[in-house]
Amino acid sequence: MKKLTPKLINALEWIAEGNQFEVCTSFGRCLGNTAIKGENPPSNLKTAIDQLFSHNLIFTNETETYGIRWESCHVSEKGLAMLKEARSIK
């Protein structure tokens, strides 16, 4: 990916600030449910997550809460480099 769109930059910045987007990976009623932890999430967050993940700009980490598995998104080294470059262009 050569250049990030403003919407992808916004989503990447939101995650880099420590906000979280989580997806339930436990089989059962909550499978696929999402949990957004943070203030003012971008309106296009789910779409942006897919694009950022496909370009290895974010990675996931699995945690377990009360026996339910969740995948949470974090910015990768490549994502941090792209974000730094995008900020320097502004």
Long-range contacts (C-beta under 8 A, 24 or more apart in sequence): 1-55, 1-57, 1-82, 4-82, 4-83, 4-86, 7-42, 7-44, 7-48, 8-48, 8-51, 8-52, 8-57, 9-83, 9-86, 10-42, 10-48, 11-42, 11-44, 11-45, 11-48, 11-49, 11-52, 12-48, 12-52, 12-57, 12-58, 12-75, 12-79, 12-82, 12-83, 12-86, 13-83, 14-38, 14-40, 14-41, 14-42, 14-45, 15-52, 15-58, 15-73, 15-74, 15-75, 16-75, 16-79, 16-80, 16-83, 20-72, 20-73, 21-45, 21-49, 21-72, 21-73, 22-70, 22-71, 22-72, 22-73, 23-70, 23-71, 24-68, 24-69, 24-70, 25-62, 25-69, 25-70, 25-71, 26-67, 26-68, 26-69, 30-68, 35-70, 49-73, 52-79, 57-82
